[in-house]
């Protein structure tokens, strides 16, 4: 006997027993359940099920009668095999767009949905990540066409991230796969990322050379000049600075907003957390020990008679070295690169962010934003919780 696939949708005021009734009918009529989904938003139910069965007419008549008695809404339509096959193909190209900011009365949400429609990305689920005012939303989207390729992905990502950048909203555009929900390692840049300062600029200030060094730092972070050469040039200007004076100053530097909470929760969840810096190991080691981080890598300055000589010892931690350290740490901890997160702000973080499964530009320079999967433009590391898919209530529980 031939079977038919039908899609059932029940909506209305939520009440106990709706799902139980539908599943009981499926059991009695030997209907094979192929897919089912349910959500409740402020007391309003949306229940959908795709079933396959022989005796459709009696099955549908029973459901219609019960739904009418319950004063609910019902929609039923036949589904062709081709429709289901196309849906399976689209699911392989599923993406997640996460947006964080003051969204409750902001045109950016409307603009985002317009971009998704223009890029032929169909919204299949919207999930809020906050319980009070609307400040965190997660969209799951599928391409309407099966020809969605890497070029389509990059074009869509660029349009979405450009919107967030213009409106100073935090955002990420990620492939919606098992790795998105299972991150196991987070790697931070230090200067202007984990801390809200550039250490080398502040060290130079102790020698009244901050303006000169800061100008070189800015050019290096923008990607205008070669990072290793810029570092060598700046370190020369630190010759004669007392190490104890440098350490005392560095300990007073401010951390980025929310970064301690973020690192604390990650550690509780069992993730590996570390620092990879183009700065200096004497300060990175202080942060590593103070916040119980798993690893820390940075440049080593030569010291003689308690003072810096103006030279760097060993290989410089530049763009390529940062990416290699991330790969090395993933291998050490037996973690896939797709399960790694990298957060940075400057051009010297580009390769590290590209190597990670999720690369986030934290108040980043343009060169970094162009390659990142997401941006934090609010200068608040708490947004990272939402970009990883956590709800604010879950975070509040962890931080108690």
C-alpha positions in Angstrom: 0.0 0.0 0.0 1.2 3.5 -0.8 2.1 5.9 1.9 1.9 9.7 2.0 3.9 12.2 3.9 2.1 15.1 5.5 3.3 18.1 7.5 1.1 19.0 10.5 1.3 22.3 12.2 -0.6 23.2 15.4 -0.5 26.6 17.0 -2.4 28.7 19.6 -2.5 29.1 23.4 -0.2 26.5 25.0 -1.8 23.9 27.2 -0.8 20.5 28.5 -1.5 17.5 26.4 -1.3 18.8 22.8 1.9 17.0 21.9 0.7 13.9 23.8 -2.5 13.8 21.7 -0.6 14.1 18.4 1.8 11.4 19.3 -1.0 9.1 20.5 -2.7 9.5 17.1 0.5 8.7 15.3 0.8 5.5 17.4 -2.8 4.4 16.8 -2.7 5.0 13.0 0.8 3.6 12.7 2.1 6.9 11.4 5.9 7.0 11.0 7.3 10.2 12.6 10.0 11.6 10.3 10.5 15.0 12.0 9.1 16.9 14.9 9.7 20.4 16.5 8.0 22.5 19.1 8.5 25.9 20.7 6.6 28.1 23.1 7.0 31.9 23.1 5.2 33.8 25.9 2.5 31.1 26.2 1.9 30.6 22.5 2.5 27.1 21.1 4.0 26.2 17.7 4.1 22.4 17.1 5.1 20.8 13.8 5.5 17.2 12.8 6.3 15.4 9.5 4.7 12.0 9.4 4.3 9.2 6.9 1.2 6.9 6.9 -1.3 5.0 4.8 -4.7 6.0 6.1 -4.4 9.8 5.9 -8.1 10.8 5.8 -9.2 9.2 9.1 -6.0 10.4 10.8 -6.5 14.0 9.7 -10.2 14.0 10.6 -9.5 13.0 14.2 -6.8 15.6 14.6 -9.1 18.3 13.1 -11.9 17.4 15.5 -9.7 17.5 18.6 -7.9 20.7 17.6 -11.2 22.5 17.0 -12.4 21.4 20.5 -9.2 22.8 22.0 -9.6 26.1 20.1 -6.3 25.7 18.4 -5.2 26.4 14.9 -4.3 23.6 12.5 -2.5 23.5 9.1 -1.9 20.3 7.2 -0.2 19.8 3.8 1.2 17.0 1.7 5.0 17.0 1.3 6.6 15.7 -1.8 9.8 13.5 -1.5 11.7 16.1 -3.5 10.9 18.7 -0.8 12.4 16.6 1.9 15.5 15.8 -0.2 16.1 19.5 -0.8 15.7 20.2 2.9 18.3 17.6 3.7 20.7 19.2 1.3 20.1 22.6 2.7 20.7 21.4 6.3 24.3 20.5 5.3 24.8 24.3 4.6 23.2 25.5 7.9 24.6 28.7 9.4 24.2 30.5 12.7 24.1 34.3 12.9 24.4 35.7 16.5 23.8 39.4 17.2 24.4 41.1 20.5 23.6 44.7 21.4 20.7 47.0 22.3 18.3 45.4 19.8 14.8 46.0 21.2 14.3 49.2 19.2 17.1 49.1 16.7 16.7 49.0 12.9 19.7 46.6 12.7 17.5 43.5 13.1 15.3 44.6 10.2 18.4 45.3 8.1 19.9 41.9 9.0 16.8 40.0 8.0 16.7 41.9 4.7 20.4 41.0 4.0 19.6 37.3 4.7 16.7 37.4 2.3 18.8 39.1 -0.4 21.4 36.4 0.0 18.7 33.7 -0.3 19.2 32.5 3.3 16.0 31.3 4.9 15.5 31.8 8.6 14.4 28.5 10.1 14.8 29.4 13.8 15.2 32.5 16.0 16.4 32.0 19.5 16.7 34.8 22.1 19.8 34.6 24.4 18.6 37.1 27.0 15.6 37.0 29.4 14.9 40.7 29.9 15.4 43.4 27.2 16.3 42.0 23.8 20.1 42.1 23.6 21.1 38.7 22.3 19.5 36.9 19.3 20.6 33.7 17.5 19.3 33.1 13.9 19.7 29.6 12.3 19.5 30.0 8.5 19.6 27.6 5.6 20.3 28.5 1.9 17.2 28.4 -0.3 19.3 27.0 -3.2 21.5 24.0 -3.2 24.2 25.8 -5.1 25.3 27.8 -2.0 29.1 27.5 -2.2 32.1 29.0 -0.5 31.8 32.2 -2.5 28.2 32.6 -1.4 29.2 32.0 2.2 32.0 34.6 2.2 29.7 37.1 0.5 26.9 36.6 3.0 29.4 36.8 5.9 30.9 40.0 4.7 27.5 41.7 4.3 26.4 40.6 7.8 29.6 41.7 9.5 29.7 45.0 7.6 26.2 45.8 9.0 27.4 45.0 12.5 30.5 47.1 12.1 28.5 50.2 10.9 26.1 49.9 13.8 28.6 49.0 16.5 26.9 45.7 17.2 28.6 42.5 18.2 28.1 39.6 15.8 29.3 36.2 14.5 28.5 34.3 11.3 29.3 30.6 11.7 28.7 27.3 10.1 26.1 25.6 12.2 27.7 22.2 12.8 28.7 20.1 15.7 31.9 22.0 16.3 30.1 25.3 16.8 28.5 23.9 19.9 31.6 22.1 21.2 34.5 24.5 21.6 37.3 23.2 23.8 40.1 25.8 23.6 40.1 29.6 23.6 43.3 31.5 22.8 43.5 35.2 23.6 45.8 37.9 22.3 46.9 40.1 25.2 47.5 43.7 24.3 44.2 45.5 23.6 42.3 42.2 23.9 42.8 40.5 27.3 44.0 43.8 28.7 42.8 47.3 27.8 46.3 48.7 27.0 49.4 48.2 24.9 52.1 47.1 27.2 55.0 48.3 25.1 53.5 51.8 24.8 53.2 52.0 28.6 56.7 50.7 29.1 58.0 53.4 26.7 56.0 56.0 28.7 58.3 55.2 31.7 61.2 56.5 29.5 59.2 59.4 28.0 59.1 57.7 24.6 55.4 56.7 24.5 54.4 58.9 21.5 57.1 57.5 19.3 56.5 53.9 20.2 52.7 54.2 20.1 52.9 55.5 16.5 54.9 52.4 15.4 52.5 50.1 17.4 49.5 51.6 15.6 51.0 51.0 12.2 51.9 47.5 13.1 48.4 46.7 14.4 46.9 48.1 11.2 49.2 45.9 9.1 50.9 48.9 7.5 54.4 47.7 8.5 56.0 44.3 9.2 55.3 43.2 12.8 58.7 41.6 13.6 60.6 44.6 12.3 58.3 47.0 14.2 58.8 45.0 17.4 62.6 45.1 17.1 62.5 48.8 16.4 60.3 49.5 19.5 62.2 47.2 21.8 65.4 49.1 21.1 63.8 52.2 22.6 63.4 50.3 25.9 67.1 49.9 26.5 68.0 50.8 30.1 64.5 50.4 31.6 64.6 48.7 35.0 62.8 45.3 35.0 61.3 45.8 38.5 59.9 49.2 37.4 58.4 47.6 34.3 56.7 44.8 36.3 55.3 47.2 38.8 53.7 49.3 36.0 52.4 46.3 34.1 50.6 44.9 37.1 48.5 48.1 37.2 47.3 47.8 33.6 43.5 47.4 33.3 41.9 44.2 32.0 39.3 44.3 29.2 35.7 44.4 30.5 34.2 41.0 31.2 37.4 39.0 30.4 37.8 37.6 33.9 34.2 36.4 34.0 34.6 34.8 30.6 37.9 33.0 31.5 36.4 31.9 34.8 33.4 30.3 33.2 35.5 28.7 30.4 37.7 27.1 33.1 34.6 25.8 35.0 33.4 24.2 31.8 36.7 22.4 31.4 38.0 24.4 28.4 41.7 25.1 27.9 42.4 28.8 28.0 45.6 30.6 27.1 47.4 33.6 25.9 49.5 34.1 22.8 51.0 37.6 22.6 53.3 39.6 20.5 54.2 41.4 23.8 56.4 40.2 26.5 56.6 37.0 28.6 57.3 38.7 32.0 53.8 40.2 31.9 52.0 37.3 30.2 53.4 34.9 32.9 51.9 37.2 35.5 48.4 37.0 33.9 48.7 33.2 33.3 49.5 32.6 37.0 47.0 35.1 38.4 44.0 33.7 36.4 45.0 30.1 36.4 45.3 29.9 32.6 46.6 26.8 30.8 49.4 28.3 28.7 51.0 31.6 27.8 53.5 32.5 25.0 55.2 35.8 24.3 58.5 37.4 23.3 61.4 37.3 25.8 63.4 40.5 26.4 67.1 40.3 27.1 68.0 41.5 30.6 71.4 42.5 32.0 72.0 43.9 35.5 68.2 44.2 36.1 67.6 46.3 33.0 66.3 45.6 29.5 69.1 45.7 26.9 66.8 46.6 24.0 67.0 43.2 22.4 64.6 40.3 21.9 65.8 36.7 22.6 64.8 33.9 20.3 62.0 33.6 17.7 59.7 36.6 17.6 56.0 35.8 18.3 54.7 37.4 15.1 51.6 36.5 12.9 52.9 33.1 11.7 54.2 32.1 15.1 50.9 32.9 16.8 49.0 30.7 14.4 51.5 27.9 14.9 51.2 28.1 18.6 47.4 27.7 18.3 47.9 24.6 16.2 50.5 23.3 18.6 48.2 23.7 21.6 45.3 22.1 19.8 47.6 19.1 19.1 48.9 19.0 22.7 45.4 18.9 24.1 44.1 16.6 21.3 41.6 19.2 20.2 40.4 19.8 16.6 41.1 23.3 15.2 37.4 23.5 14.5 36.9 23.4 18.3 39.3 26.3 18.8 38.5 30.0 19.4 40.9 32.8 18.8 40.3 36.4 19.9 42.5 39.3 18.9 42.6 42.9 17.8 45.3 43.6 15.3 46.8 42.5 11.9 49.3 40.3 13.7 46.3 38.1 14.8 45.1 37.4 11.3 46.7 34.1 10.8 45.7 32.9 14.3 42.1 33.8 13.7 42.1 32.1 10.3 43.5 28.9 11.8 40.8 28.7 14.5 37.3 27.3 14.0 35.9 30.6 15.4 38.0 33.8 15.1 36.7 37.0 16.7 38.0 40.5 16.1 37.8 42.3 19.5 37.5 46.0 18.8 39.6 45.0 15.8 41.5 46.8 13.1 40.0 46.6 9.6 42.5 44.1 8.3 41.5 41.7 11.1 37.7 42.2 10.7 38.0 41.3 7.0 39.0 37.7 7.9 37.2 37.2 11.2 34.1 35.1 11.7 32.7 37.7 14.1 33.3 41.0 15.8 33.0 42.4 19.3 32.6 46.2 18.8 31.2 46.9 22.3 34.6 46.3 24.0 32.8 43.9 26.4 34.1 40.3 26.5 30.8 39.1 27.9 29.5 39.1 24.3 31.7 36.0 23.8 29.3 34.0 25.9 26.5 34.6 23.4 28.8 34.0 20.4 29.4 30.5 21.8 25.7 30.0 22.1 25.2 30.4 25.9 22.1 32.0 27.4 22.5 34.9 29.9 20.7 32.9 32.6 23.2 30.0 32.2 26.1 32.5 32.6 24.5 34.1 35.7 24.3 30.6 37.3 28.0 29.9 36.5 29.1 33.3 37.9 27.3 32.9 41.3 
